């Protein structure tokens, strides 16, 4: 009887580990091992030419950055067809920003920002070290954020990489690849970061 229980327990452990390996092998929405999201995988069909709506500043958090948001609303789209991503500094190694819907004037927080008021509502990276940054294109709904400090013995930073899809006026995380370094200073992020 004990042998049967041991066999069942061993089989259970094997099934669990195999399942975990299969889950790790599927990186993005059922795509195979090693497949990372690409801008061309999430195209924008429209080509928008304006005119831009007035930026709708409605909250105290938005009023903090009235000038940045208003000026960005006068610029051409640079993200996902008719959106404008704008960013600004928020201290040493810190970056904040917003997404403006140029058709409606609506303002949205960037991915990784906390659901909070004030400055924290706009911060998407508080660990902006070497090889960190943000990538986006006007013809794609994909946004890639490289943020954090994860250094190897040679002090080369390999930041966390986040892949977000913009859909229905909000970001959805597709993939998070942790940095590969052994030494980390951490990353400001919130479990409620995605709205």
Backbone as JSON Lines, residues from 0, in Angstrom:
{"i":0,"aa":"X","n":[0.82,-1.19,0.0],"ca":[0.0,0.0,0.0],"c":[0.86,1.26,0.0]}
{"i":1,"aa":"X","n":[1.95,1.24,0.79],"ca":[2.84,2.39,0.85],"c":[3.53,2.61,-0.48]}
{"i":2,"aa":"X","n":[3.88,1.54,-1.19],"ca":[4.51,1.64,-2.49],"c":[3.58,2.3,-3.48]}
{"i":3,"aa":"X","n":[2.29,1.94,-3.47],"ca":[1.33,2.57,-4.37],"c":[1.2,4.06,-4.1]}
{"i":4,"aa":"X","n":[1.16,4.44,-2.82],"ca":[1.08,5.86,-2.48],"c":[2.32,6.6,-2.94]}
{"i":5,"aa":"X","n":[3.49,5.98,-2.81],"ca":[4.73,6.6,-3.25],"c":[4.74,6.77,-4.76]}
{"i":6,"aa":"X","n":[4.27,5.77,-5.48],"ca":[4.2,5.85,-6.94],"c":[3.25,6.94,-7.38]}
{"i":7,"aa":"X","n":[2.09,7.02,-6.75],"ca":[1.1,8.05,-7.1],"c":[1.68,9.44,-6.8]}
{"i":8,"aa":"X","n":[2.33,9.58,-5.66],"ca":[2.93,10.87,-5.3],"c":[4.02,11.26,-6.3]}
{"i":9,"aa":"X","n":[4.86,10.3,-6.68],"ca":[5.92,10.57,-7.65],"c":[5.33,10.96,-9.0]}
{"i":10,"aa":"X","n":[4.31,10.25,-9.43],"ca":[3.65,10.55,-10.69],"c":[3.02,11.95,-10.64]}
{"i":11,"aa":"X","n":[2.42,12.29,-9.52],"ca":[1.82,13.61,-9.35],"c":[2.88,14.71,-9.49]}
{"i":12,"aa":"X","n":[4.03,14.52,-8.85],"ca":[5.11,15.5,-8.93],"c":[5.6,15.64,-10.36]}
{"i":13,"aa":"X","n":[5.74,14.54,-11.08],"ca":[6.18,14.58,-12.48],"c":[5.18,15.34,-13.33]}
{"i":14,"aa":"X","n":[3.9,15.08,-13.13],"ca":[2.86,15.78,-13.91],"c":[2.91,17.28,-13.63]}
{"i":15,"aa":"X","n":[3.07,17.66,-12.37],"ca":[3.13,19.09,-12.02],"c":[4.33,19.75,-12.69]}
{"i":16,"aa":"X","n":[5.52,19.15,-12.59],"ca":[6.71,19.75,-13.2],"c":[6.59,19.81,-14.71]}
{"i":17,"aa":"X","n":[6.04,18.79,-15.33],"ca":[5.86,18.8,-16.78],"c":[4.9,19.91,-17.18]}
{"i":18,"aa":"X","n":[3.82,20.08,-16.43],"ca":[2.85,21.14,-16.72],"c":[3.5,22.51,-16.6]}
{"i":19,"aa":"X","n":[4.32,22.71,-15.56],"ca":[5.0,23.99,-15.39],"c":[5.95,24.26,-16.54]}
{"i":20,"aa":"X","n":[6.67,23.26,-16.99],"ca":[7.58,23.44,-18.12],"c":[6.82,23.8,-19.38]}
{"i":21,"aa":"X","n":[5.68,23.19,-19.61],"ca":[4.87,23.52,-20.78],"c":[4.35,24.94,-20.7]}
{"i":22,"aa":"X","n":[3.93,25.39,-19.53],"ca":[3.46,26.76,-19.37],"c":[4.58,27.76,-19.63]}
{"i":23,"aa":"X","n":[5.78,27.46,-19.15],"ca":[6.91,28.36,-19.37],"c":[7.31,28.38,-20.84]}
{"i":24,"aa":"X","n":[7.12,27.31,-21.56],"ca":[7.49,27.24,-22.97],"c":[6.58,28.1,-23.83]}
{"i":25,"aa":"X","n":[5.34,28.28,-23.42],"ca":[4.41,29.12,-24.17],"c":[4.54,30.54,-23.66]}
{"i":26,"aa":"X","n":[5.2,31.39,-24.43],"ca":[5.49,32.72,-23.93],"c":[4.35,33.7,-24.12]}
{"i":27,"aa":"X","n":[3.76,33.74,-25.28],"ca":[2.76,34.75,-25.56],"c":[1.58,34.16,-26.29]}
{"i":28,"aa":"X","n":[0.4,34.23,-25.68],"ca":[-0.85,33.87,-26.32],"c":[-0.74,32.63,-27.2]}
{"i":29,"aa":"X","n":[-0.15,31.58,-26.64],"ca":[-0.1,30.32,-27.37],"c":[1.02,30.2,-28.38]}
{"i":30,"aa":"X","n":[1.87,31.22,-28.5],"ca":[2.98,31.13,-29.44],"c":[4.07,30.27,-28.84]}
{"i":31,"aa":"X","n":[4.91,29.73,-29.65],"ca":[5.89,28.75,-29.21],"c":[7.04,29.3,-28.42]}
{"i":32,"aa":"X","n":[7.89,28.4,-27.98],"ca":[9.08,28.72,-27.17],"c":[9.93,29.77,-27.87]}
{"i":33,"aa":"X","n":[10.34,30.76,-27.11],"ca":[11.25,31.77,-27.63],"c":[10.58,32.88,-28.42]}
{"i":34,"aa":"X","n":[9.29,32.82,-28.63],"ca":[8.61,33.84,-29.41],"c":[8.3,35.03,-28.51]}
{"i":35,"aa":"X","n":[8.81,36.16,-28.9],"ca":[8.53,37.39,-28.17],"c":[7.56,38.24,-28.99]}
{"i":36,"aa":"X","n":[6.74,39.03,-28.34],"ca":[5.84,39.9,-29.08],"c":[6.64,40.86,-29.97]}
{"i":37,"aa":"X","n":[6.12,41.07,-31.17],"ca":[6.75,41.99,-32.11],"c":[5.74,43.06,-32.5]}
{"i":38,"aa":"X","n":[6.21,44.23,-32.85],"ca":[5.31,45.31,-33.23],"c":[4.39,44.91,-34.37]}
{"i":39,"aa":"X","n":[4.92,44.21,-35.33],"ca":[4.11,43.82,-36.5],"c":[3.04,42.78,-36.17]}
{"i":40,"aa":"X","n":[3.14,42.13,-35.01],"ca":[2.11,41.17,-34.59],"c":[0.84,41.86,-34.11]}
{"i":41,"aa":"X","n":[0.92,43.15,-33.81],"ca":[-0.22,43.89,-33.26],"c":[-0.42,45.19,-34.04]}
{"i":42,"aa":"X","n":[-0.75,45.08,-35.33],"ca":[-0.84,46.27,-36.17],"c":[-2.07,47.14,-35.86]}
{"i":43,"aa":"X","n":[-1.95,48.38,-36.26],"ca":[-3.06,49.32,-36.23],"c":[-3.49,49.51,-37.67]}
{"i":44,"aa":"X","n":[-4.76,49.37,-37.93],"ca":[-5.27,49.42,-39.3],"c":[-5.49,50.86,-39.76]}
{"i":45,"aa":"X","n":[-5.89,51.72,-38.85],"ca":[-6.24,53.09,-39.22],"c":[-5.02,53.97,-39.47]}
{"i":46,"aa":"X","n":[-5.21,54.98,-40.27],"ca":[-4.25,56.07,-40.41],"c":[-5.02,57.32,-40.09]}
{"i":47,"aa":"X","n":[-4.71,57.92,-38.96],"ca":[-5.47,59.06,-38.46],"c":[-4.75,60.36,-38.78]}
{"i":48,"aa":"X","n":[-5.5,61.35,-39.23],"ca":[-4.91,62.64,-39.6],"c":[-5.43,63.82,-38.79]}
{"i":49,"aa":"X","n":[-6.3,63.59,-37.8],"ca":[-6.75,64.69,-36.96],"c":[-8.04,65.3,-37.43]}
{"i":50,"aa":"X","n":[-8.49,66.4,-36.93],"ca":[-7.8,67.24,-35.96],"c":[-7.89,66.67,-34.54]}
{"i":51,"aa":"X","n":[-6.95,67.08,-33.7],"ca":[-6.91,66.56,-32.34],"c":[-7.95,67.26,-31.47]}
{"i":52,"aa":"X","n":[-8.58,66.48,-30.61],"ca":[-9.52,67.04,-29.64],"c":[-8.74,67.73,-28.53]}
{"i":53,"aa":"X","n":[-9.36,68.64,-27.85],"ca":[-8.73,69.27,-26.69],"c":[-8.52,68.22,-25.61]}
{"i":54,"aa":"X","n":[-7.38,68.3,-24.94],"ca":[-7.07,67.37,-23.86],"c":[-8.03,67.62,-22.7]}
{"i":55,"aa":"X","n":[-8.64,66.56,-22.21],"ca":[-9.62,66.66,-21.12],"c":[-8.92,66.43,-19.78]}
{"i":56,"aa":"X","n":[-8.59,67.5,-19.11],"ca":[-7.94,67.44,-17.82],"c":[-9.02,67.52,-16.75]}
{"i":57,"aa":"X","n":[-9.26,66.38,-16.08],"ca":[-10.39,66.3,-15.16],"c":[-10.02,65.98,-13.72]}
{"i":58,"aa":"X","n":[-8.83,65.47,-13.48],"ca":[-8.47,65.06,-12.12],"c":[-7.32,65.91,-11.58]}
{"i":59,"aa":"X","n":[-7.13,65.85,-10.28],"ca":[-6.02,66.59,-9.66],"c":[-4.68,66.02,-10.14]}
{"i":60,"aa":"X","n":[-4.63,64.71,-10.39],"ca":[-3.39,64.09,-10.9],"c":[-3.06,64.62,-12.29]}
{"i":61,"aa":"X","n":[-4.08,64.82,-13.11],"ca":[-3.87,65.37,-14.45],"c":[-3.48,66.84,-14.39]}
{"i":62,"aa":"X","n":[-4.07,67.57,-13.44],"ca":[-3.74,69.0,-13.3],"c":[-2.28,69.21,-12.91]}
{"i":63,"aa":"X","n":[-1.67,68.25,-12.23],"ca":[-0.24,68.36,-11.89],"c":[0.63,68.51,-13.13]}
{"i":64,"aa":"X","n":[0.17,67.91,-14.23],"ca":[0.98,67.89,-15.46],"c":[0.22,68.53,-16.63]}
{"i":65,"aa":"X","n":[-0.57,69.54,-16.3],"ca":[-1.39,70.24,-17.3],"c":[-0.54,70.67,-18.5]}
{"i":66,"aa":"X","n":[0.61,71.3,-18.26],"ca":[1.44,71.8,-19.37],"c":[1.95,70.67,-20.25]}
{"i":67,"aa":"X","n":[2.5,69.61,-19.62],"ca":[3.02,68.49,-20.41],"c":[1.91,67.84,-21.25]}
{"i":68,"aa":"X","n":[0.77,67.63,-20.63],"ca":[-0.34,66.97,-21.32],"c":[-0.93,67.84,-22.43]}
{"i":69,"aa":"X","n":[-1.09,69.13,-22.15],"ca":[-1.64,70.04,-23.16],"c":[-0.7,70.16,-24.35]}
{"i":70,"aa":"X","n":[0.58,70.3,-24.1],"ca":[1.56,70.39,-25.2],"c":[1.59,69.09,-26.01]}
{"i":71,"aa":"X","n":[1.56,67.95,-25.33],"ca":[1.58,66.67,-26.03],"c":[0.33,66.52,-26.91]}
{"i":72,"aa":"X","n":[-0.79,67.07,-26.46],"ca":[-2.03,67.0,-27.24],"c":[-1.98,67.77,-28.54]}
{"i":73,"aa":"X","n":[-0.99,68.63,-28.71],"ca":[-0.82,69.4,-29.95],"c":[0.08,68.68,-30.95]}
{"i":74,"aa":"X","n":[0.7,67.6,-30.52],"ca":[1.63,66.85,-31.37],"c":[0.9,65.79,-32.18]}
{"i":75,"aa":"X","n":[1.59,65.23,-33.15],"ca":[1.05,64.15,-33.98],"c":[1.0,62.85,-33.19]}
{"i":76,"aa":"X","n":[0.18,61.89,-33.64],"ca":[0.16,60.59,-32.97],"c":[1.52,59.91,-33.1]}
{"i":77,"aa":"X","n":[1.88,59.14,-32.08],"ca":[3.12,58.36,-32.14],"c":[2.94,56.95,-31.6]}
{"i":78,"aa":"X","n":[1.68,56.6,-31.27],"ca":[1.39,55.29,-30.7],"c":[0.0,54.82,-31.11]}
{"i":79,"aa":"X","n":[-0.1,53.59,-31.55],"ca":[-1.37,52.89,-31.78],"c":[-2.39,53.7,-32.59]}
{"i":80,"aa":"X","n":[-1.96,54.31,-33.67],"ca":[-2.88,54.98,-34.58],"c":[-3.17,56.42,-34.22]}
{"i":81,"aa":"X","n":[-4.07,56.66,-33.27],"ca":[-4.48,58.03,-32.95],"c":[-4.15,58.42,-31.5]}
{"i":82,"aa":"X","n":[-3.13,57.8,-30.96],"ca":[-2.71,58.1,-29.58],"c":[-1.34,58.78,-29.58]}
{"i":83,"aa":"X","n":[-1.11,59.52,-28.53],"ca":[0.19,60.15,-28.32],"c":[0.7,59.72,-26.96]}
{"i":84,"aa":"X","n":[1.88,59.06,-26.94],"ca":[2.52,58.75,-25.67],"c":[3.5,59.88,-25.39]}
{"i":85,"aa":"X","n":[3.44,60.4,-24.2],"ca":[4.36,61.44,-23.78],"c":[4.97,61.03,-22.45]}
{"i":86,"aa":"X","n":[6.23,61.39,-22.25],"ca":[6.87,61.04,-20.99],"c":[7.68,62.21,-20.46]}
{"i":87,"aa":"X","n":[7.95,62.17,-19.17],"ca":[8.71,63.22,-18.52],"c":[9.46,62.6,-17.33]}
{"i":88,"aa":"X","n":[10.49,63.28,-16.9],"ca":[11.27,62.81,-15.76],"c":[10.55,63.06,-14.45]}
{"i":89,"aa":"X","n":[10.86,62.25,-13.47],"ca":[10.25,62.39,-12.14],"c":[11.31,62.21,-11.06]}
{"i":90,"aa":"X","n":[12.53,62.59,-11.37],"ca":[13.62,62.44,-10.43],"c":[14.72,61.59,-11.04]}
{"i":91,"aa":"X","n":[15.76,61.37,-10.26],"ca":[16.89,60.57,-10.72],"c":[16.41,59.15,-11.04]}
{"i":92,"aa":"X","n":[16.71,58.7,-12.22],"ca":[16.39,57.33,-12.66],"c":[14.9,57.02,-12.6]}
{"i":93,"aa":"X","n":[14.08,58.01,-12.86],"ca":[12.63,57.83,-12.77],"c":[11.98,58.38,-14.03]}
{"i":94,"aa":"X","n":[10.97,57.7,-14.55],"ca":[10.26,58.16,-15.74],"c":[8.76,58.0,-15.54]}
{"i":95,"aa":"X","n":[8.04,59.03,-15.95],"ca":[6.58,59.03,-15.86],"c":[6.04,59.41,-17.24]}
{"i":96,"aa":"X","n":[4.76,59.19,-17.45],"ca":[4.18,59.55,-18.73],"c":[2.68,59.3,-18.76]}
{"i":97,"aa":"X","n":[2.12,59.49,-19.96],"ca":[0.68,59.31,-20.15],"c":[0.4,58.99,-21.61]}
{"i":98,"aa":"X","n":[-0.76,58.4,-21.84],"ca":[-1.25,58.13,-23.18],"c":[-2.44,59.06,-23.42]}
{"i":99,"aa":"X","n":[-2.38,59.83,-24.5],"ca":[-3.47,60.73,-24.84],"c":[-4.21,60.2,-26.07]}
{"i":100,"aa":"X","n":[-5.51,60.11,-25.97],"ca":[-6.33,59.75,-27.11],"c":[-6.59,61.06,-27.86]}
{"i":101,"aa":"X","n":[-5.95,61.24,-29.02],"ca":[-6.06,62.49,-29.75],"c":[-7.45,62.69,-30.38]}
{"i":102,"aa":"X","n":[-8.21,61.61,-30.54],"ca":[-9.58,61.74,-31.06],"c":[-10.53,62.29,-30.01]}
{"i":103,"aa":"X","n":[-10.36,61.86,-28.76],"ca":[-11.31,62.21,-27.71],"c":[-10.77,63.17,-26.67]}
{"i":104,"aa":"X","n":[-9.45,63.29,-26.55],"ca":[-8.83,64.11,-25.52],"c":[-8.66,63.39,-24.19]}
{"i":105,"aa":"X","n":[-9.08,62.12,-24.13],"ca":[-8.99,61.35,-22.89],"c":[-7.53,61.01,-22.57]}
{"i":106,"aa":"X","n":[-7.2,61.01,-21.28],"ca":[-5.84,60.73,-20.81],"c":[-5.84,59.42,-20.04]}
{"i":107,"aa":"X","n":[-4.84,58.56,-20.31],"ca":[-4.7,57.28,-19.61],"c":[-3.31,57.18,-19.02]}
{"i":108,"aa":"X","n":[-3.22,56.49,-17.89],"ca":[-1.93,56.26,-17.24],"c":[-1.13,55.23,-18.04]}
{"i":109,"aa":"X","n":[0.19,55.27,-17.94],"ca":[1.02,54.28,-18.63],"c":[0.97,52.94,-17.9]}
{"i":110,"aa":"X","n":[1.43,51.88,-18.57],"ca":[1.51,50.59,-17.87],"c":[2.52,50.69,-16.73]}
{"i":111,"aa":"X","n":[2.36,49.85,-15.74],"ca":[3.19,49.76,-14.54],"c":[2.97,50.91,-13.56]}
{"i":112,"aa":"X","n":[2.11,51.86,-13.89],"ca":[1.82,52.95,-12.96],"c":[0.87,52.44,-11.87]}
{"i":113,"aa":"X","n":[1.0,53.01,-10.7],"ca":[0.13,52.62,-9.6],"c":[-1.25,53.24,-9.77]}
{"i":114,"aa":"X","n":[-2.24,52.58,-9.22],"ca":[-3.58,53.16,-9.15],"c":[-3.58,54.05,-7.92]}
{"i":115,"aa":"X","n":[-3.09,55.25,-8.11],"ca":[-2.95,56.19,-7.01],"c":[-3.18,57.59,-7.57]}
{"i":116,"aa":"X","n":[-3.19,58.57,-6.7],"ca":[-3.3,59.94,-7.17],"c":[-1.94,60.59,-7.08]}
{"i":117,"aa":"X","n":[-1.82,61.74,-7.71],"ca":[-0.56,62.47,-7.68],"c":[0.48,61.87,-8.62]}
{"i":118,"aa":"X","n":[1.72,62.06,-8.24],"ca":[2.85,61.62,-9.07],"c":[2.8,60.12,-9.38]}
{"i":119,"aa":"X","n":[2.53,59.3,-8.39],"ca":[2.58,57.85,-8.56],"c":[1.67,57.34,-9.67]}
{"i":120,"aa":"X","n":[0.62,58.07,-9.96],"ca":[-0.32,57.67,-11.0],"c":[0.34,57.63,-12.39]}
{"i":121,"aa":"X","n":[1.44,58.34,-12.56],"ca":[2.08,58.48,-13.88],"c":[3.42,57.76,-14.0]}
{"i":122,"aa":"X","n":[4.01,57.29,-12.9],"ca":[5.35,56.68,-12.93],"c":[5.28,55.26,-13.49]}
{"i":123,"aa":"X","n":[6.04,55.02,-14.56],"ca":[6.1,53.68,-15.11],"c":[7.46,53.02,-14.92]}
{"i":124,"aa":"X","n":[8.47,53.76,-14.49],"ca":[9.77,53.16,-14.19],"c":[10.49,54.04,-13.18]}
{"i":125,"aa":"X","n":[10.76,53.47,-12.0],"ca":[11.5,54.19,-10.96],"c":[12.9,53.62,-10.8]}
{"i":126,"aa":"X","n":[13.32,52.82,-11.74],"ca":[14.65,52.23,-11.73],"c":[15.2,52.28,-13.15]}
{"i":127,"aa":"X","n":[15.37,53.49,-13.66],"ca":[15.77,53.73,-15.04],"c":[17.3,53.72,-15.15]}
{"i":128,"aa":"X","n":[17.85,52.55,-15.34],"ca":[19.29,52.37,-15.44],"c":[19.69,52.11,-16.88]}
{"i":129,"aa":"X","n":[20.98,51.81,-17.09],"ca":[21.49,51.51,-18.43],"c":[20.65,50.42,-19.09]}
{"i":130,"aa":"X","n":[20.39,50.57,-20.37],"ca":[19.62,49.63,-21.21],"c":[18.12,49.64,-20.89]}
{"i":131,"aa":"X","n":[17.67,50.63,-20.15],"ca":[16.24,50.77,-19.85],"c":[15.63,51.76,-20.83]}
{"i":132,"aa":"X","n":[14.33,51.7,-20.96],"ca":[13.62,52.64,-21.82],"c":[12.28,52.08,-22.24]}
{"i":133,"aa":"X","n":[11.67,52.76,-23.19],"ca":[10.34,52.39,-23.65],"c":[10.31,52.46,-25.17]}
{"i":134,"aa":"X","n":[9.63,51.49,-25.78],"ca":[9.5,51.44,-27.23],"c":[8.03,51.35,-27.61]}
{"i":135,"aa":"X","n":[7.65,52.08,-28.65],"ca":[6.29,52.05,-29.16],"c":[6.33,52.61,-30.58]}
{"i":136,"aa":"X","n":[5.28,52.34,-31.35],"ca":[5.2,52.82,-32.72],"c":[3.78,53.26,-33.03]}
{"i":137,"aa":"X","n":[3.66,54.17,-33.96],"ca":[2.34,54.67,-34.35],"c":[1.52,53.6,-35.06]}
{"i":138,"aa":"X","n":[2.18,52.64,-35.69],"ca":[1.47,51.61,-36.46],"c":[1.26,50.3,-35.69]}
{"i":139,"aa":"X","n":[1.44,50.34,-34.36],"ca":[1.31,49.13,-33.55],"c":[0.68,49.44,-32.21]}
{"i":140,"aa":"X","n":[-0.01,48.45,-31.64],"ca":[-0.62,48.57,-30.31],"c":[0.29,48.01,-29.22]}
{"i":141,"aa":"X","n":[1.49,47.58,-29.58],"ca":[2.44,47.0,-28.63],"c":[3.31,48.09,-28.01]}
{"i":142,"aa":"X","n":[3.53,47.98,-26.71],"ca":[4.46,48.85,-26.0],"c":[5.4,47.96,-25.2]}
{"i":143,"aa":"X","n":[6.69,48.25,-25.29],"ca":[7.72,47.47,-24.59],"c":[8.43,48.39,-23.6]}
{"i":144,"aa":"X","n":[8.48,47.97,-22.34],"ca":[9.16,48.75,-21.31],"c":[10.3,47.9,-20.75]}
{"i":145,"aa":"X","n":[11.49,48.5,-20.74],"ca":[12.66,47.88,-20.12],"c":[12.96,48.73,-18.89]}
{"i":146,"aa":"X","n":[12.88,48.1,-17.72],"ca":[13.02,48.86,-16.48],"c":[13.6,47.97,-15.39]}
{"i":147,"aa":"X","n":[14.42,48.54,-14.56],"ca":[14.92,47.83,-13.41],"c":[16.43,47.67,-13.44]}
{"i":148,"aa":"X","n":[16.95,47.21,-12.35],"ca":[18.39,46.99,-12.23],"c":[18.62,45.53,-11.88]}
{"i":149,"aa":"X","n":[19.24,44.84,-12.79],"ca":[19.59,43.44,-12.59],"c":[20.96,43.25,-13.22]}
{"i":150,"aa":"X","n":[22.0,43.5,-12.46],"ca":[23.35,43.53,-13.0],"c":[24.08,42.21,-12.8]}
{"i":151,"aa":"X","n":[24.96,41.91,-13.75],"ca":[25.8,40.72,-13.63],"c":[27.13,41.11,-12.98]}
{"i":152,"aa":"X","n":[28.05,40.17,-12.89],"ca":[29.34,40.43,-12.24],"c":[30.13,41.52,-12.93]}
{"i":153,"aa":"X","n":[29.9,41.73,-14.23],"ca":[30.61,42.77,-14.99],"c":[29.88,44.11,-14.91]}
{"i":154,"aa":"X","n":[28.87,44.2,-14.07],"ca":[28.07,45.42,-13.85],"c":[27.27,45.83,-15.08]}
{"i":155,"aa":"X","n":[26.95,44.88,-15.95],"ca":[26.09,45.15,-17.09],"c":[24.64,44.94,-16.66]}
{"i":156,"aa":"X","n":[23.81,45.93,-16.94],"ca":[22.42,45.84,-16.55],"c":[21.61,45.02,-17.56]}
{"i":157,"aa":"X","n":[20.8,44.12,-17.07],"ca":[19.84,43.4,-17.9],"c":[18.47,43.61,-17.25]}
{"i":158,"aa":"X","n":[17.8,44.69,-17.63],"ca":[16.55,45.05,-16.96],"c":[15.42,44.08,-17.26]}
{"i":159,"aa":"X","n":[14.38,44.15,-16.42],"ca":[13.14,43.43,-16.71],"c":[12.57,44.01,-18.0]}
{"i":160,"aa":"X","n":[11.92,43.15,-18.78],"ca":[11.28,43.6,-20.02],"c":[9.81,43.22,-19.94]}
{"i":161,"aa":"X","n":[8.96,44.23,-20.15],"ca":[7.51,44.05,-20.1],"c":[6.94,44.33,-21.48]}
{"i":162,"aa":"X","n":[6.04,43.47,-21.93],"ca":[5.36,43.64,-23.2],"c":[3.88,43.87,-22.91]}
{"i":163,"aa":"X","n":[3.35,45.01,-23.37],"ca":[1.96,45.37,-23.13],"c":[1.22,45.57,-24.44]}
{"i":164,"aa":"X","n":[-0.02,45.17,-24.45],"ca":[-0.9,45.38,-25.6],"c":[-1.94,46.42,-25.22]}
{"i":165,"aa":"X","n":[-2.1,47.44,-26.06],"ca":[-3.1,48.48,-25.86],"c":[-4.38,48.03,-26.55]}
{"i":166,"aa":"X","n":[-5.43,47.81,-25.78],"ca":[-6.71,47.42,-26.35],"c":[-7.84,47.94,-25.47]}
{"i":167,"aa":"X","n":[-8.88,48.46,-26.11],"ca":[-10.04,48.99,-25.39],"c":[-9.64,50.07,-24.39]}
{"i":168,"aa":"X","n":[-8.73,50.95,-24.81],"ca":[-8.25,52.07,-23.99],"c":[-7.61,51.66,-22.67]}
{"i":169,"aa":"X","n":[-6.92,50.55,-22.67],"ca":[-6.16,50.11,-21.49],"c":[-5.06,49.15,-21.92]}
{"i":170,"aa":"X","n":[-4.09,48.97,-21.05],"ca":[-2.98,48.06,-21.32],"c":[-3.25,46.69,-20.72]}
{"i":171,"aa":"X","n":[-2.84,45.68,-21.48],"ca":[-2.89,44.3,-20.98],"c":[-1.48,43.74,-21.11]}
{"i":172,"aa":"X","n":[-0.96,43.21,-20.02],"ca":[0.39,42.65,-20.06],"c":[0.38,41.32,-20.81]}
{"i":173,"aa":"X","n":[1.25,41.24,-21.82],"ca":[1.4,40.0,-22.59],"c":[2.48,39.12,-22.0]}
{"i":174,"aa":"X","n":[3.57,39.74,-21.57],"ca":[4.73,38.97,-21.14],"c":[5.62,39.83,-20.24]}
{"i":175,"aa":"X","n":[6.22,39.19,-19.26],"ca":[7.23,39.83,-18.41],"c":[8.44,38.92,-18.39]}
{"i":176,"aa":"X","n":[9.58,39.45,-18.86],"ca":[10.84,38.72,-18.81],"c":[11.73,39.36,-17.76]}
{"i":177,"aa":"X","n":[11.93,38.67,-16.63],"ca":[12.8,39.24,-15.59],"c":[14.24,39.38,-16.08]}
{"i":178,"aa":"X","n":[14.94,40.39,-15.54],"ca":[16.34,40.57,-15.87],"c":[17.14,39.35,-15.43]}
{"i":179,"aa":"X","n":[18.28,39.13,-16.09],"ca":[19.05,37.92,-15.84],"c":[20.25,38.12,-14.93]}
{"i":180,"aa":"X","n":[20.43,39.32,-14.41],"ca":[21.56,39.57,-13.53],"c":[21.37,38.95,-12.16]}
{"i":181,"aa":"X","n":[22.45,38.91,-11.39],"ca":[22.42,38.33,-10.04],"c":[22.2,39.39,-8.97]}
{"i":182,"aa":"X","n":[22.42,40.65,-9.31],"ca":[22.32,41.72,-8.34],"c":[21.22,42.67,-8.76]}
{"i":183,"aa":"X","n":[20.3,42.97,-7.85],"ca":[19.15,43.79,-8.21],"c":[18.94,44.91,-7.22]}
{"i":184,"aa":"X","n":[18.58,46.08,-7.74],"ca":[18.21,47.2,-6.89],"c":[16.69,47.31,-6.78]}
{"i":185,"aa":"X","n":[15.98,46.5,-7.54],"ca":[14.52,46.48,-7.45],"c":[13.86,47.37,-8.48]}
{"i":186,"aa":"X","n":[12.53,47.26,-8.54],"ca":[11.71,47.99,-9.5],"c":[10.43,48.41,-8.81]}
{"i":187,"aa":"X","n":[10.09,49.65,-8.95],"ca":[8.81,50.12,-8.42],"c":[7.71,49.6,-9.32]}
{"i":188,"aa":"X","n":[6.84,48.81,-8.77],"ca":[5.69,48.34,-9.52],"c":[4.61,47.95,-8.55]}
{"i":189,"aa":"X","n":[3.44,47.85,-9.04],"ca":[2.3,47.61,-8.18],"c":[1.53,46.41,-8.69]}
{"i":190,"aa":"X","n":[0.97,45.64,-7.78],"ca":[0.16,44.5,-8.21],"c":[-1.1,44.98,-8.89]}
{"i":191,"aa":"X","n":[-1.49,46.24,-8.68],"ca":[-2.67,46.76,-9.34],"c":[-2.3,47.7,-10.46]}
{"i":192,"aa":"X","n":[-1.11,47.5,-11.04],"ca":[-0.59,48.43,-12.04],"c":[-1.43,48.47,-13.3]}
{"i":193,"aa":"X","n":[-2.03,47.38,-13.69],"ca":[-2.78,47.37,-14.93],"c":[-4.21,47.76,-14.67]}
{"i":194,"aa":"X","n":[-4.65,48.75,-15.37],"ca":[-6.04,49.2,-15.17],"c":[-6.93,48.66,-16.25]}
